[in-house]
């Protein structure tokens, strides 16, 4: 049973780390050539559980704050991610 907790924890950390690094690479690419690429990948990382990292890193790096879609959608998706994680950790006893 402990292995499931560890697997969920590692998954959450990995997805959030990937989302943070992806937004950082988007910012570096924007500074280099002036275009933003990979919004689909950013939204996919947010759907998979990295919405909190995307939203927080937008404020930390002061990047993409003018995008109204991301500023409204990311907090809503972050709440949904937290709710799903809580359900996953509470419902872990259903598997055993």
QUIBEL-V271524 format. One record per residue. N is the residue number from 1. RES is the residue in one letter. SS is DSSP state (helix for helix, strand for strand, loop for the rest). PHI is phi in whole degrees, -180 to 180 (999 if undefined). NEAR is the number of other ideal C-beta (glycine too) atoms within 10 Angstrom. Layout:
n->{N & N}
res->{RES & RES}
ss->{SS & SS}
phi->{PHI & PHI}
near->{NEAR & NEAR}
This chain:
n->{1 & 2 & 3 & 4 & 5 & 6 & 7 & 8 & 9 & 10 & 11 & 12 & 13 & 14 & 15 & 16 & 17 & 18 & 19 & 20 & 21 & 22 & 23 & 24 & 25 & 26 & 27 & 28 & 29 & 30 & 31 & 32 & 33 & 34 & 35 & 36 & 37 & 38 & 39 & 40 & 41 & 42 & 43 & 44 & 45 & 46 & 47 & 48 & 49 & 50 & 51 & 52 & 53 & 54 & 55 & 56 & 57 & 58 & 59 & 60 & 61 & 62 & 63 & 64 & 65 & 66 & 67 & 68 & 69 & 70 & 71 & 72 & 73 & 74 & 75 & 76 & 77 & 78 & 79 & 80 & 81 & 82 & 83 & 84 & 85 & 86 & 87 & 88 & 89 & 90 & 91 & 92 & 93 & 94 & 95 & 96}
res->{X & X & X & X & X & X & X & X & X & X & X & X & X & X & X & X & X & X & X & X & X & X & X & X & X & X & X & X & X & X & X & X & X & X & X & X & X & X & X & X & X & X & X & X & X & X & X & X & X & X & X & X & X & X & X & X & X & X & X & X & X & X & X & X & X & X & X & X & X & X & X & X & X & X & X & X & X & X & X & X & X & X & X & X & X & X & X & X & X & X & X & X & X & X & X & X}
ss->{loop & helix & helix & helix & helix & helix & helix & helix & helix & helix & helix & helix & helix & helix & helix & helix & helix & helix & helix & helix & helix & helix & helix & helix & helix & helix & helix & helix & helix & helix & helix & helix & helix & loop & loop & loop & loop & loop & helix & helix & helix & helix & helix & helix & helix & helix & helix & helix & helix & helix & helix & helix & helix & helix & helix & helix & helix & helix & helix & helix & helix & loop & loop & loop & loop & loop & loop & helix & helix & helix & helix & helix & helix & helix & helix & helix & helix & helix & helix & helix & helix & helix & helix & helix & helix & helix & helix & helix & helix & helix & helix & helix & helix & helix & loop & loop}
phi->{999 & -65 & -64 & -69 & -61 & -64 & -63 & -64 & -63 & -66 & -61 & -62 & -64 & -67 & -67 & -68 & -64 & -62 & -64 & -63 & -65 & -68 & -67 & -66 & -69 & -64 & -65 & -65 & -67 & -67 & -69 & -77 & -124 & 84 & -119 & -106 & -122 & 91 & -65 & -64 & -67 & -66 & -68 & -65 & -63 & -69 & -65 & -77 & 130 & -103 & -65 & -66 & -67 & -64 & -65 & -68 & -72 & -62 & -79 & -64 & -91 & 53 & -130 & 68 & -73 & -84 & -81 & -64 & -60 & -70 & -71 & -94 & -76 & -65 & -65 & -65 & -69 & -65 & -64 & -64 & -62 & -63 & -61 & -66 & -66 & -63 & -62 & -66 & -73 & -76 & -89 & -67 & -76 & -71 & -79 & -100}
near->{8 & 6 & 7 & 14 & 12 & 9 & 11 & 15 & 12 & 10 & 14 & 19 & 12 & 13 & 20 & 21 & 12 & 16 & 25 & 19 & 14 & 20 & 26 & 14 & 13 & 21 & 17 & 11 & 14 & 14 & 9 & 8 & 8 & 7 & 8 & 14 & 12 & 14 & 13 & 8 & 14 & 20 & 18 & 13 & 22 & 25 & 13 & 16 & 25 & 29 & 25 & 22 & 26 & 23 & 21 & 16 & 22 & 18 & 11 & 12 & 15 & 9 & 18 & 21 & 11 & 7 & 14 & 8 & 10 & 20 & 14 & 10 & 16 & 24 & 13 & 11 & 20 & 19 & 12 & 14 & 22 & 13 & 10 & 11 & 16 & 10 & 10 & 15 & 14 & 9 & 9 & 14 & 9 & 6 & 7 & 6}
